[in-house]
Amino acid sequence: MKTMAPAPARRTSAAKTQPAKAALAAPAPAVVRPVDASLRLFTGNANRPIAEKVAAYLGTALSGSEVGRFADGEINVAVKENVRGKDCYVIQPTCRPTNENLMELLIMIDALRRASAGRITAVMPYFGYARADRKSAPRVPITARLVANLITEAGADRVITVDLHAGQIQGFFDIPLDHIFAMPVFLEHLRAKQLTDVVAVSPDVGGVERARAFAKRLGAGLAIVDKRRPRPNEANIYNVIGDVKGKAAVILDDMVDTGGTLTKVANRIKEMGATRVLAACVHGVLSGSALELVEQSALEELILTDSIPLPGGPHGKVKVLSIAPLLGEAIRRNHRGESISELFV
């Protein structure tokens, strides 16, 4: 018989608080609450703080569950309340440790399915393995599709995720997926800075659509970086297309991992005469010495969201904005059968 390690203390529900100010395209009501008591929020161990903020925004509490480990390291999940026929949401980014957090998500979905939940939605602030979205070389996997299959087979009815690395990943799912964007959160922060003569910079050709949409809403110019990747997590910059001289440059990307590409782009733009260089990246993966590179670079500020917990706490140049109100509003609208896309019109 399998021996269990001492069970973790049961997680108590967070106290009800006033919801945080929503950073959405349109002002949210002062207090937002679920339309009925059928909504249930669950979370694993990947990013409990953002789940608690989402619950506070919705005027509710996290539902009772335990996500622990057996003595041999296998994941043990127990749902501690009735979910039969309920609308259940599992808030779990698949960030580092990626495989552990992905398995927690899959097992929680399976537990809810076997407990006869009415509908199960995987809320993934960060979708791991998103960069493995195509065969970039012979005999390599498309892991993003594999993860999509696993989530579907586990029993999820829908997925809500934030700023996918590649939009085509939506097509990997055979269930509905709501793709939401952190742009409104970044726009609010940057407008408060009252920047003048701004240019939005895409660090590669693949991010042009994101940078163009951002530039349109901020009333900024557009620049594109021509780069090549000789190997994973390494980039060579060849050219910058567009005018950055004398401007406040904002580099836009879906994530920052090792920080090598981002800091090279920032340094090059500064060399070309930009007066200020900022970066807005949704997901702060921040592997290895990324934070050190950021501190030593020409970046004035690196703006991230809390989709992934920031390792080691606050840092000098790093500003973390919360997307919990954005996720909470998406959950509320999905629960009530309202449009989510209207948030980004």
C-alpha positions in Angstrom: 0.0 0.0 0.0 1.2 3.4 -0.9 2.3 5.5 2.1 1.3 9.1 2.2 3.5 11.9 3.4 1.9 14.1 6.2 -1.0 15.9 4.6 -0.6 19.6 4.2 -2.8 21.8 6.4 -6.2 22.3 4.8 -6.3 25.5 2.9 -8.7 27.9 4.4 -10.8 30.1 2.2 -9.6 33.7 1.7 -11.6 36.3 3.5 -14.0 38.3 1.3 -12.5 41.6 0.3 -13.3 44.5 -1.9 -12.1 43.6 -5.4 -9.1 45.3 -6.8 -9.4 48.0 -9.4 -10.0 46.4 -12.8 -7.5 47.2 -15.5 -9.9 46.5 -18.4 -10.9 48.3 -21.5 -14.0 49.6 -19.8 -14.5 50.5 -16.1 -15.8 47.5 -14.1 -18.5 47.8 -11.4 -17.2 48.6 -7.9 -18.1 45.2 -6.7 -18.4 42.2 -9.0 -20.1 39.0 -7.7 -21.1 35.7 -9.3 -24.6 35.6 -10.5 -25.3 32.6 -8.4 -23.7 30.1 -6.0 -22.9 27.5 -8.7 -19.4 29.0 -9.5 -16.5 27.2 -7.9 -12.8 28.4 -8.0 -9.9 26.0 -7.4 -6.2 26.4 -7.6 -3.0 24.2 -7.4 0.4 25.3 -6.1 1.7 27.1 -9.2 0.4 30.6 -8.4 -1.9 30.7 -5.5 -1.7 34.5 -5.0 -3.2 35.3 -8.4 -6.0 32.8 -7.7 -6.8 34.6 -4.4 -6.9 37.9 -6.2 -9.3 36.5 -8.8 -11.6 35.2 -6.0 -11.5 38.6 -4.3 -12.5 40.3 -7.5 -15.4 38.0 -7.9 -16.5 38.6 -4.3 -16.1 34.9 -3.4 -13.5 32.5 -1.9 -11.4 29.7 -3.2 -13.2 26.4 -2.9 -11.8 23.7 -0.6 -9.2 21.4 -2.0 -5.8 19.8 -1.1 -3.0 19.4 -3.6 -0.2 17.5 -1.9 2.4 14.8 -2.5 2.6 11.1 -1.6 5.8 9.9 0.0 7.2 8.9 -3.4 6.5 12.4 -4.9 3.3 11.5 -6.8 0.6 14.2 -6.7 -2.4 13.7 -4.4 -5.5 15.8 -5.0 -8.7 15.9 -2.9 -11.7 18.1 -3.6 -13.2 19.0 -0.2 -16.7 20.1 -1.2 -19.6 19.2 -3.4 -19.2 20.2 -7.1 -21.9 18.1 -8.6 -23.4 20.1 -11.5 -21.3 23.2 -10.6 -19.4 25.5 -12.9 -15.8 24.9 -11.9 -12.6 26.9 -12.8 -9.1 25.6 -12.1 -6.6 28.5 -12.0 -3.2 27.1 -12.7 -0.4 28.4 -14.9 2.0 25.8 -16.2 5.2 27.7 -15.2 8.3 26.4 -13.5 8.4 23.6 -12.4 6.4 23.1 -15.6 5.8 19.3 -15.5 4.8 19.4 -11.8 2.3 22.2 -12.4 0.9 20.6 -15.6 0.3 17.3 -13.8 -1.4 19.2 -10.9 -3.7 20.8 -13.4 -4.5 17.5 -15.2 -5.2 15.7 -12.0 -7.4 18.4 -10.6 -9.5 18.4 -13.8 -9.8 14.6 -13.6 -10.9 14.8 -9.9 -13.6 17.4 -10.7 -14.8 15.3 -13.7 -15.1 12.2 -11.6 -16.9 14.3 -8.9 -19.6 15.1 -11.6 -18.8 18.8 -12.1 -21.2 20.4 -14.5 -18.5 22.3 -16.5 -14.8 22.5 -16.0 -12.7 25.4 -17.3 -8.9 25.4 -17.1 -7.8 29.0 -16.5 -4.1 29.1 -17.5 -2.5 32.6 -17.0 0.6 31.1 -18.6 0.5 28.2 -21.1 3.8 26.3 -20.9 5.4 24.5 -23.8 3.8 27.2 -26.1 7.1 27.7 -28.0 7.0 24.1 -29.2 4.2 25.0 -31.6 5.6 23.6 -34.9 8.2 21.3 -36.3 11.2 23.7 -36.5 13.5 20.9 -37.4 13.2 17.2 -38.4 12.2 14.7 -35.8 11.1 17.2 -33.1 7.7 17.1 -31.3 4.9 19.7 -31.4 4.6 19.7 -27.6 2.0 22.5 -27.4 -0.4 20.2 -29.3 0.3 17.3 -26.9 -0.5 19.5 -23.9 -3.7 20.6 -25.6 -4.7 16.9 -26.1 -3.8 16.1 -22.4 -6.0 18.9 -21.1 -8.9 17.9 -23.3 -8.6 14.2 -22.4 -8.4 15.0 -18.7 -11.9 16.4 -18.9 -11.7 20.1 -19.4 -14.7 21.7 -21.3 -13.0 25.0 -22.0 -9.7 26.8 -21.6 -9.0 30.5 -20.7 -5.5 31.6 -21.3 -3.5 34.8 -21.6 -1.3 36.0 -24.5 -0.3 32.7 -26.2 3.2 32.6 -27.7 1.5 31.8 -31.1 -2.1 32.3 -32.0 -2.3 29.1 -33.9 -2.2 27.1 -30.6 -5.9 27.9 -30.3 -6.4 25.5 -33.2 -4.7 22.7 -31.3 -7.7 22.4 -28.9 -10.9 20.5 -29.8 -12.7 22.4 -27.1 -13.4 26.2 -26.9 -10.5 28.4 -25.9 -10.8 32.0 -24.8 -7.6 33.9 -25.7 -7.4 37.1 -23.6 -4.7 39.8 -23.7 -2.9 41.8 -21.1 -2.7 44.9 -23.3 -5.3 46.9 -21.4 -3.2 46.5 -18.2 0.0 47.7 -19.9 -1.8 50.6 -21.6 -3.2 51.9 -18.3 0.3 51.8 -16.8 2.1 53.5 -19.7 -0.5 56.2 -20.2 0.0 57.1 -16.5 3.7 57.8 -17.3 2.6 60.4 -19.9 5.3 59.4 -22.4 5.8 61.6 -25.4 6.8 60.6 -29.0 6.5 56.9 -28.3 7.5 54.0 -30.6 6.3 50.5 -30.1 9.0 47.9 -30.9 8.5 44.3 -31.9 11.6 42.3 -31.0 10.9 39.9 -34.0 8.8 39.6 -37.1 6.4 37.2 -35.3 5.4 39.9 -32.8 4.5 42.6 -35.3 0.7 42.1 -34.9 1.0 42.6 -31.2 3.1 45.7 -31.5 0.9 47.2 -34.2 -2.2 46.8 -32.1 -0.4 48.3 -29.1 0.9 51.3 -31.2 -2.6 52.0 -32.5 -4.1 52.2 -29.1 -1.2 54.2 -27.7 -1.0 56.5 -30.7 2.7 55.5 -31.2 5.0 54.7 -34.1 6.2 51.2 -35.0 9.6 49.6 -35.3 10.6 46.0 -36.0 13.8 44.2 -35.1 15.3 41.7 -37.6 16.9 38.9 -35.6 18.0 35.3 -36.2 18.2 32.5 -33.7 21.3 30.3 -34.3 20.2 28.1 -31.4 17.4 28.1 -28.7 17.6 31.0 -26.2 20.2 32.9 -28.3 19.6 35.6 -30.8 21.6 37.8 -33.2 20.2 41.2 -34.1 20.9 42.4 -37.6 18.8 45.4 -38.2 16.1 47.7 -36.7 13.4 48.7 -39.2 11.8 52.0 -38.2 12.7 55.3 -36.5 13.6 55.2 -32.8 16.0 58.2 -32.6 14.8 60.8 -30.1 11.8 58.6 -29.1 10.6 56.7 -26.0 10.7 53.1 -27.1 8.5 50.4 -25.6 9.5 46.8 -26.5 6.6 44.4 -26.5 6.7 40.7 -26.2 4.6 37.8 -24.8 7.4 36.6 -22.5 10.9 37.1 -21.3 12.9 34.0 -20.6 16.7 34.3 -20.3 16.6 38.0 -21.1 19.3 37.8 -23.7 17.2 38.8 -26.7 15.3 41.5 -24.8 18.5 43.2 -23.4 20.3 43.0 -26.8 17.3 44.7 -28.4 17.1 47.4 -25.7 20.9 48.1 -25.9 20.7 48.4 -29.7 17.7 50.7 -29.6 19.5 52.9 -27.1 22.6 53.0 -29.3 20.4 54.2 -32.2 19.3 57.3 -30.2 16.2 56.3 -28.3 15.8 58.7 -25.3 14.1 56.1 -23.1 13.7 52.3 -23.4 11.0 50.3 -21.6 9.8 46.8 -22.1 6.4 45.2 -21.5 6.4 41.4 -21.4 3.3 39.5 -20.3 5.0 36.4 -18.8 8.2 36.8 -16.7 9.7 33.3 -17.0 13.1 34.9 -16.1 15.4 31.8 -16.3 19.1 31.8 -15.2 20.7 35.3 -14.9 17.8 37.1 -16.6 17.3 39.6 -13.8 21.0 40.4 -13.7 21.0 41.1 -17.5 18.0 43.4 -17.1 19.6 45.4 -14.3 22.8 45.8 -16.4 21.0 46.7 -19.7 19.7 50.0 -21.1 16.2 49.2 -20.0 14.6 51.8 -17.8 11.8 49.5 -16.7 10.7 46.0 -17.4 6.9 45.7 -16.9 5.6 42.2 -16.3 2.3 40.7 -15.1 1.7 38.3 -12.2 0.8 35.4 -14.5 4.0 33.8 -13.2 5.3 34.4 -9.6 8.4 36.6 -9.7 11.4 34.6 -8.4 13.1 36.2 -5.5 10.5 38.9 -4.9 10.7 42.6 -6.2 13.7 43.8 -8.2 14.9 47.3 -9.1 13.9 47.7 -12.7 11.0 45.2 -12.6 7.4 46.4 -12.3 4.7 43.7 -11.8 1.1 44.5 -12.8 -1.8 42.2 -11.8 -4.0 40.6 -14.4 -6.2 39.1 -11.7 -9.1 41.6 -12.5 -8.8 40.7 -16.2 -9.0 37.0 -15.4 -11.8 37.5 -12.9 -13.9 39.5 -15.4 -13.3 36.8 -18.1 -14.5 34.1 -15.6 -17.5 36.2 -14.6 -18.5 36.8 -18.3 -18.0 33.1 -19.2 -20.1 32.0 -16.2 -22.9 34.3 -17.2 -22.7 33.6 -20.9 -21.5 37.1 -21.9 -19.0 38.2 -24.5 -15.3 38.1 -23.4 -14.1 39.7 -26.7 -15.8 43.0 -25.8 -13.1 43.5 -23.2 -10.6 44.2 -26.1 -12.7 46.2 -28.6 
